[in-house]
Amino acid sequence: MKINWIQLIKTVLPLALGIYLIWIFFTGMSQKSLDTFYQAIREANYVWIVLALVMTITACFSRAFRWKLLLEPLGYQSNFWNRYHAIMIGYLINMTIPRAGEASRAAMLYRSDGVPFSKGFGTIVAERAVDLFMLGSIALFTFFLAAEDFKEILLQIKNRFSPVSSDGNDTFFTWKVLLIILILIVGIVIFLLWKKENWRQKLFQFIRGVWDGLLSIFKAKNPLLFAAHSLFIWALYVCYFWICFFSLDATEDLPAKAILLAFLAGSLGIMFTNGGIGTFPLLVGLVVVYYLGDEQPQALAIGNAIGMLIWVSQTLFLILLGLISLFLLPKNHQQKDVTT
């Protein structure tokens, strides 16, 4: 059997990093901190966690409806539940292969409703552009709300996770160097593939489909409704994250800027590993520890507990919903060529 090494590396490396960070997560706490951590998990008020999960699935329903607004200008009709199932399957795939959920989501909608992969993927790219704008707006608002704290926490994250030499300078293999190497590798691969005419034709066809999907955001019949759903989705994201802090006595009185910075830290963590494994609870905990400070002797345990509560509850919930959707999504179309 032929092994797809690129796909294997994309899957294994983030997962390995996440497992390593989970190890750091637990070994970084003393026995007393671990006892406090487990006690906080046991004594948490899970009513708030359940309410957060209700908000999560409501946001998924809103996403499914919003997707319809982008598909209609392209001339494609789709079933609400099929769109919802495709979204949930995409989340499930992202747990195993980072950023592969978007492609699988488009493929699932092709399988259920016959929407061409490139067109569906283009609408997903448009959604991601809007999501990036929303996240950027939250980050900008948070920066003005807590500029100094923002800088201090970013410095703490860099000091904790960036490898440095003994003189305090970044080592050679920093993320900047790795990024340059990655760009060179991608460039070489594209150059070699570009020589194949068949590949070029498929690439142009795919790009045209993605471009049509991306432009669908400007062709939506009801742009105000699209904007309203986008605001609603992100309001739910912030709210479900926020109310989880009421589940622990030590975190229920944290200021708004602390919650927003923790939300941004968690969002950043999800980008680096499969479903945020390791990074999400670690980064959220770091922000909470910063704000609890010396007033809470077991700040590390409390910060790690709330980060783990949010991550575990959301992750298990999305995995469950994704598996259900994988079973329920109809297979009305054969995937003979998802690029058309």
N, C-alpha and C positions, 0 to 999 in steps of 0.2 A: 504494500500500500504506500502510495506516494505521500510524503509529509509536506504540508504547507508550512514551511519554516517561518515565514513572515507572520502568518496568522498565529502560529504557536507562540512566537516571541511577544506579539501584541497582547496575547492572553496571559502568558505565564509571568512576564516581567512585572506588570502592575499588580498581579495577584501576589507575587513573591514580596514586592514592596509592602503591600498591605499587611501580609502576615508578619513581616519584620516589624512594622509599626505597631501591630497589635502586641507583639512581644515587648517592644519598648513601652507601650502603654501600661502593661501590667508590671514589668520589672522596674519601672520608674517609681513605683509606690512602695513604701515600707509596709510591714505587716499591719501596723496600726492603720495606715491609710487604706489598705485593702479591706480590713474589717469594716471601716467606715463606708467604703465604696459599696460593699455587698449589703450593708445595713440600709443604705440609702436606696438601693435598688429594691430591696424587700419592702420597705416602708413607704415607697412612693405612692402618691394618689393616682391610680391608674384611670380614674374617670377622665382626667385631663388628657391622658394619652389616647384613650378611645375617641374622645371628641376630636383630637388632632387627626386621627385616622379617618373620621367622617369627613373632615375638611379636605383631606388628601384625595379621597375618591370623588368628592364633589368637584375638585379642580380637574380631575381626569375626565369627568363628564363634560365639563366646560371646554376642555381641550378638544374633545371629540366633536362637539357642536361647532367650535371655531374652525376646525379643519374643513368642515363642509363649506364655509364661506370662501375658502381658497380654491376648493375643487370645482365649485359651480361655474366660475368664470371660464374654466377650461373645458366646460361641456360635459363634466362627469357627475353622475349621481351615485351616491353610495348610502348604504344603510348605517344608521347611527351606531348600532351595536357592533357592526363590523369595524367601524372606525375606532370605537372604544377598545375592542379586542386587539386591534393592530397596535394601538398606543401602549396597552399593557404588555403585549408581547415584546415591544421595543424596549420597555423598561426592564423586562426580564433578561433580554439578551445583553443589555448594557451591564448587567451584574456579572456576566462572564467575559464578554469582550468589550472593553471600553469604546464608546462612540459607534459601535456597530448596530446599536438599536435603531438608529435613524434609517439605515438601509433596510433592516429587517422589517421595520414598520411599513415602508413603501412596498416591500415585497409581499407582505401579508395582505395589504389592501388590493394589490393586483390579484392575489389568489382568491380573495373573497368577492371583489366587485369589478375586477378587470381594469382598474385604473392603471395605465402604463407606468412602469417603475420610475422612469425618468421624470415624468410629470408629477407623480406623487412625491418623489424625493425632492423635487424643486419646491413644492409647497412646504415641505418640512424644513428646507433651508430657509425659506421665508419666515417660517415660525421661529426658527432659531435666531434669526436676525432680530426679530421683535423681542424674543426672550433676552438676548444679549443687551438690547437697549434698555429693557426693564431692569435687569440686574445692574447695569451701569448706572441707571438713574438712582437706584437704591444705594449703590456704593458712593455716588456723588453726594447724595443727601446725608449719608452717614459720615462722610468725610468732613462736611461742614459742621455737622453736629458734634463730632468728636475728633477733630483733626490731630491733636497731640496724641491722644490714645491710639488712634489709627496708626500713626507712625511708630509709636512705641511697640505695639503688638506685632506689626510687620517686622520690626527689628528683632523681636524675640523669636518669631518664626524662622527668620533667616539664620539667626545664631544657633537655633536648635537643630535645624535640618540641613544647613549648608555646610559641606566639608570645608574646613579651613586649615591652613598650615600653621606651624608653631609660631610664626611671626605675625599671624592674624590676617594674612592675605589669602584670597581664594586659591585653592589648589588648582592644578592644571585642568583636571576633569570636572570643571564646574558645569552647571546647566547651560551656560552660554556656549561653551565649547561643544557640548553634546548636541545642542541645537544646530550649530554650524555643520557638524558631521552629518546629522540627520538630513539637513537640507541638501548637502552634497550627494548623499546616497539617493535621495528621491530624484534629484536632478539627473543623475546618471541613469537610473532606471527609466525615467520618462524619455531621455534621449535615445536609449536603446530600443524602446518600444515604438518611438516615433518613426523609426525606419520602416515599420511594418504598415503597409497601406491599409490592410483590413482593420488593424487596431485604430488607425487614425480616423477612419470612417465611423467606427463605433463610438469613438471619443466625441467627435463632432455631433453625432446624433444624440448622444447622452447630454452633452452640454446644452444643446438646443432645448431639450426637454426640461432640464433643470432651470434654464433661463425662463422658459414659459411659466414654470411653476413659481419661480421667484417673483415674476411680474404680476402673478395673480393677486398679490396683496394690494396692488394698485387698481385692480379691476373688480374688487369685491363689490357686490351690489349694495351692501350695507356696511360701509367702512366704520360707521359709528358703533355698530353692533360688534364688529371685530375688535375695535379698540376697547369697548366695554368688557368683552370677554377677557382680553389680555390683562386689563387692570384687575378684573375679578380673580383671575387665576393667580396672579402674583400677590394680591392681597391675601388670598387663602394660604399661599406658601408661607408668607411672613407670619400670619396668624396661627397656623398650625404649629410652626416652630416656637412662636412666642408662648402659647398657652401651655406647652410642655414644661416650661419653667415653673408653672404653678404646682407641678406635681411634687416638688421638693420644697420644704420650708426654707431652706437656706438660699434658694434662688428665686423665690417668688417676688422679692422686692428689688431685684436688679433693675437699674435704670434702662430706659428705652435704647440708649446708645450702646449699652452692653449687649442687649438682645440683637440689635441690628449688626453689630460687629461680629457676634458669634454666628449669625446667619450667613454673613459674607464669608467667614472662615470655613464654615461647613460647605458652602457652595464651591469654594476653592478646592476643598478636599475631595469632593466628588469628581473633579476633573482629572485627578492624578491616579486614582486606583479604581478597580472594579467596584462600582457602587459605593465608593467612598470608604471601603474597608480599611480600617486603621487610621486613615487620614481624617475622616469626618469627626469621630469622637475625640481624637487627639487635638485637633485644631480648635474645636468648639470648647473643649476643656481648658485649653490654654487661655482663651479669651475670658472664660468665667473665672479662672484662677486670678487673672489680672485684676478683675473688678472686686472679687471677694477680698483679696489682699490679706493683710495681717489680722483683719477683724474676724476671720474664720480660720481657726487653727488647722482644720482639715480641708483647706480650700482645694488642694489637688484632688483629693478623693471625691469631693462634691462636684467639682468641675468635670472630672472624668465620668462620674455617674450620670450627670444630666446629658452629656454628649453621647454616652453609650445607650441610654434610654431612648433618646430620639432616633439614633441610627438603627438600633436593633428593631424597634417597633415599626419604623417606616420600611426598612429593608424586608423584613419577614412578611409584612402586609403586601408589599408590591410583588414579592416572589409568589405569594399565594394567589393574588389576583392575576398575575401573568400566566401561571400554570392553568388556572381555570379558563382564561381566554384562549390559551393554546389548544385546549380541548374543545372549546365551543366555536371557534372561528370556522365558518364553512369553507370548503375547498371547491369553489365553483369553477375555477379556471386553472388549467395546467400551466406550470411555470416553464414553458418551452423557451421563452426569451423575455426576461424581465427588463431588458434594456430598451424595448421598443415602446 
